[in-house]
């Protein structure tokens, strides 16, 4: 009986060692996978970015602001910190994680739109955190959305339990630095090589917005974002809030009514604070060209290239 128990313990220990090793290989592959969200997060927590300009936003920021173009035009280092599918609360959380290991930027570019004011109650794309799940800052963020995250740290391969394809990709990444099309990131920016397709489901939701509301919540969160940055940046740092171009199908009467008080408030903040700049490009002529978008809300790579050049010139003109 004693020999049997010893044998079983040895089997369990060996199994755990093998499982942890396989998980380590996959995590290591993802962390070192250049031009990927995994590697971007790794560089963030290791303090390897330290850019003069930080771009923040949700999916529109993620695919729409090219930091290479913006950085070159402004003669400063630039990184796109946008949180894909992340509302204002996740954008703030990611920026705070960034500041724990990186220096504060000289300039914040914050994308702003009607979707910005949404608060995430669930964590989108949780898989992007798997390779760095043992980092304290990342753990703290994940615990706010998933209390079971502790189990993923203790039991090997549990985080890959329902996605063995992801586990395989991580292992392969140790030997190949290939990132899937439209998933590749460049300094945090994710260009999209996609043709235009009307997203009717989003337009339908957009048409049902309450235009009678006075936008108290949006205005409150707008000030919250301003105070958030103001309390974390150096006194000489600048904040640039940008409303990037919207495709013409979204530019309706209800759109104007809903955003009117938000734009008005942004202009009032700009008048009051010298370190704050608001640039409204919602109705830029880019809105008329479907070849710049992959849906009515997001720019494709062609559109983001043109937009990044335009916004760089505007920022440079204002700052100088």
C-alpha positions in Angstrom: 0.0 0.0 0.0 2.8 2.4 0.9 4.6 1.7 -2.4 1.3 2.2 -4.3 0.8 5.6 -2.7 4.4 6.6 -3.4 3.9 5.5 -7.0 0.7 7.6 -7.3 2.3 10.7 -5.8 5.2 10.3 -8.2 2.8 10.1 -11.1 1.0 13.3 -9.9 4.2 15.2 -9.4 5.6 14.2 -12.8 2.3 15.1 -14.4 2.3 18.5 -12.7 5.9 19.2 -13.7 5.1 18.3 -17.4 1.9 20.4 -17.3 3.7 23.5 -15.8 6.5 23.1 -18.3 4.1 23.0 -21.3 2.3 26.1 -19.9 5.6 27.8 -19.4 6.5 27.2 -23.0 3.2 28.6 -24.3 3.4 31.7 -21.9 7.0 32.3 -22.9 6.2 32.1 -26.6 3.4 34.6 -26.3 5.4 37.0 -24.1 8.2 37.1 -26.7 6.0 37.2 -29.8 6.9 40.5 -31.3 4.2 42.7 -32.7 1.5 41.1 -30.6 -0.8 42.2 -27.8 0.9 39.7 -25.5 4.3 41.2 -26.1 2.9 44.7 -25.8 1.6 43.9 -22.3 4.9 42.3 -21.4 6.7 45.5 -22.4 4.3 47.6 -20.4 4.7 45.7 -17.2 8.5 45.5 -17.7 8.8 49.3 -18.2 10.2 49.1 -21.7 8.1 51.7 -23.4 8.5 55.2 -21.7 7.1 57.1 -24.7 6.7 60.8 -24.9 3.3 60.4 -26.4 0.6 57.9 -25.2 -2.5 57.3 -27.3 -5.5 56.0 -25.4 -8.9 54.9 -26.5 -11.0 51.8 -27.1 -11.3 49.9 -30.4 -11.3 53.1 -32.5 -8.1 54.2 -30.9 -6.6 50.7 -31.2 -7.1 50.5 -35.0 -7.2 54.2 -35.9 -4.0 55.9 -34.5 -0.7 55.0 -36.1 2.0 55.9 -33.5 4.8 55.6 -36.0 3.3 58.4 -38.2 2.3 60.5 -35.2 5.6 60.1 -33.5 7.6 60.9 -36.6 5.5 64.0 -37.4 5.8 65.4 -33.8 9.4 64.3 -33.4 8.6 62.4 -30.3 8.4 58.7 -29.3 4.9 57.4 -29.4 2.9 54.3 -28.2 -0.7 53.3 -28.7 -2.1 52.1 -25.3 -5.7 51.8 -26.4 -7.7 49.0 -24.9 -9.6 47.1 -27.6 -13.3 46.9 -26.7 -12.4 48.7 -23.4 -14.6 51.4 -22.0 -13.3 54.4 -20.0 -12.7 52.3 -16.8 -10.4 49.8 -18.6 -8.6 52.6 -20.4 -7.9 54.2 -17.1 -6.8 50.9 -15.6 -4.4 50.2 -18.4 -2.9 53.6 -18.1 -2.4 53.1 -14.4 -0.6 49.8 -15.0 1.5 51.6 -17.6 2.6 54.3 -15.1 3.7 51.8 -12.5 6.7 50.8 -14.6 7.0 53.6 -17.2 7.5 57.4 -17.0 4.5 59.7 -17.4 4.2 61.0 -21.0 4.6 64.6 -22.1 1.4 64.3 -24.2 -1.8 62.2 -23.9 -3.9 61.7 -27.0 -7.3 60.5 -25.9 -9.9 59.3 -28.4 -13.4 60.4 -27.5 -16.8 59.4 -28.9 -20.2 58.3 -27.7 -18.9 54.8 -27.0 -16.1 56.1 -24.8 -18.4 56.6 -21.8 -19.4 53.0 -21.5 -18.2 51.1 -18.4 -17.1 47.5 -18.8 -18.6 45.0 -16.4 -16.8 42.1 -18.1 -13.2 41.8 -19.3 -13.0 41.6 -23.1 -10.4 39.3 -24.6 -9.2 37.9 -21.3 -6.8 35.6 -23.2 -4.4 38.5 -23.9 -3.5 38.4 -20.2 -2.8 34.7 -19.9 1.0 34.9 -20.4 1.5 37.5 -17.7 -1.2 36.3 -15.2 1.4 36.2 -12.4 2.1 39.9 -12.5 0.6 41.7 -9.4 -0.9 44.6 -11.4 -2.4 42.3 -14.0 -3.8 40.0 -11.2 -5.4 43.0 -9.5 -7.1 44.0 -12.7 -8.3 40.5 -13.5 -9.7 39.9 -10.0 -12.1 42.8 -10.5 -13.8 40.9 -13.2 -13.1 37.2 -12.5 -12.6 35.9 -9.0 -11.7 32.5 -10.4 -8.4 33.9 -11.7 -6.6 32.5 -8.7 -7.3 29.0 -9.9 -5.7 29.7 -13.2 -2.5 30.6 -11.4 -2.5 27.4 -9.2 -3.6 24.7 -11.7 -1.4 24.3 -14.7 -3.0 24.5 -18.2 -6.4 25.4 -16.7 -6.4 28.8 -18.5 -5.9 26.9 -21.8 -8.5 24.3 -20.9 -11.1 25.5 -23.4 -8.7 26.7 -26.0 -6.0 24.2 -26.8 -5.5 26.0 -30.2 -4.3 29.0 -28.2 -1.9 26.7 -26.2 -0.6 25.4 -29.4 0.0 28.8 -30.9 1.9 29.8 -27.8 4.2 26.8 -28.1 4.8 27.4 -31.8 5.6 31.1 -31.0 8.8 29.9 -29.4 10.0 28.9 -32.9 8.2 31.3 -35.2 7.5 35.0 -34.9 4.4 35.0 -37.1 1.3 37.0 -36.1 -2.1 36.5 -37.8 -3.3 39.1 -40.3 -5.2 41.9 -38.6 -3.9 40.9 -35.2 -0.4 42.3 -35.7 0.4 45.3 -33.5 2.9 48.1 -34.2 3.8 50.0 -31.0 0.3 49.0 -29.7 -1.5 50.0 -32.9 -3.4 47.3 -34.8 -3.9 48.1 -38.5 -6.8 46.5 -40.3 -6.5 45.3 -43.9 -10.3 44.9 -44.4 -12.9 46.1 -46.9 -15.9 48.2 -45.9 -19.0 46.4 -44.6 -22.0 48.2 -43.1 -22.5 47.1 -39.5 -26.3 47.4 -39.4 -26.6 46.0 -35.9 -24.5 48.9 -34.5 -26.4 51.5 -36.6 -29.7 50.2 -35.2 -28.5 50.6 -31.7 -27.1 54.0 -32.5 -30.5 55.1 -33.9 -32.2 54.2 -30.6 -30.1 56.4 -28.3 -32.0 58.7 -26.0 -31.5 62.1 -27.5 -33.6 63.8 -24.8 -31.2 62.9 -22.1 -29.0 65.8 -20.9 -25.8 63.7 -20.9 -25.2 64.2 -17.2 -23.4 60.8 -17.0 -21.3 61.5 -20.0 -20.3 64.9 -18.8 -19.5 63.6 -15.4 -17.3 60.9 -16.8 -15.7 63.4 -19.2 -14.5 65.4 -16.2 -13.5 62.2 -14.4 -11.2 61.4 -17.3 -9.8 64.9 -17.4 -9.1 64.8 -13.6 -7.7 61.3 -13.9 -5.0 62.5 -16.3 -4.5 65.8 -14.6 -3.6 64.1 -11.3 -1.1 61.7 -13.0 0.7 63.9 -15.5 3.4 66.5 -15.0 2.2 70.1 -14.9 3.7 70.8 -18.3 2.1 67.8 -20.0 -0.6 68.3 -22.5 -3.9 66.5 -23.0 -5.4 66.3 -26.5 -8.9 64.8 -26.7 -9.9 63.9 -30.3 -13.2 63.0 -31.9 -12.1 61.1 -34.9 -14.0 60.9 -38.2 -17.3 59.0 -38.2 -18.7 57.4 -41.4 -21.5 59.4 -42.9 -24.2 56.8 -42.1 -23.7 57.6 -38.4 -23.9 61.4 -38.9 -27.6 61.7 -38.2 -29.7 64.2 -36.3 -29.8 62.0 -33.3 -26.0 61.8 -33.4 -25.8 65.6 -33.4 -28.3 66.0 -30.5 -26.6 63.3 -28.4 -23.1 64.7 -28.8 -23.9 68.4 -28.7 -23.6 68.9 -24.9 -20.5 66.7 -24.8 -18.7 68.8 -27.5 -19.9 71.9 -25.7 -18.4 70.7 -22.5 -15.1 69.8 -24.2 -14.8 73.3 -25.6 -15.5 74.8 -22.1 -12.8 72.7 -20.6 -10.4 73.8 -23.4 -11.1 77.5 -22.6 -10.6 76.9 -18.9 -7.4 74.8 -19.0 -4.2 75.7 -21.0 -3.0 72.1 -20.9 -6.2 70.8 -22.6 -6.9 70.7 -26.3 -10.0 69.4 -28.1 -10.0 68.6 -31.8 -13.3 67.7 -33.4 -12.9 65.7 -36.6 -16.2 63.9 -36.5 -17.4 65.6 -39.7 -14.0 65.5 -41.5 -14.3 64.9 -45.2 -13.0 61.4 -44.6 -16.5 60.6 -43.4 -17.7 60.5 -47.1 -15.4 57.7 -48.2 -16.1 54.1 -47.4 -12.6 53.0 -48.6 -11.2 54.5 -45.4 -13.4 52.3 -43.1 -14.0 48.6 -42.5 -17.4 49.4 -40.8 -19.2 52.7 -40.0 -17.2 53.1 -36.8 -13.7 51.9 -37.4 -11.0 53.1 -39.8 -9.0 50.5 -41.9 -5.3 50.8 -42.4 -5.7 53.2 -45.4 -8.0 55.4 -43.3 -5.8 55.3 -40.2 -2.8 56.3 -42.2 -4.5 59.4 -43.7 -6.1 60.3 -40.3 -2.9 59.9 -38.4 -1.1 62.3 -40.8 -4.0 64.8 -40.5 -4.2 64.7 -36.8 -0.4 65.0 -36.5 -0.4 68.2 -38.5 -3.3 69.7 -36.4 -1.6 68.8 -33.1 1.8 70.1 -34.3 0.2 73.4 -35.5 -1.6 73.9 -32.1 1.4 73.1 -30.0 3.7 75.4 -31.9 
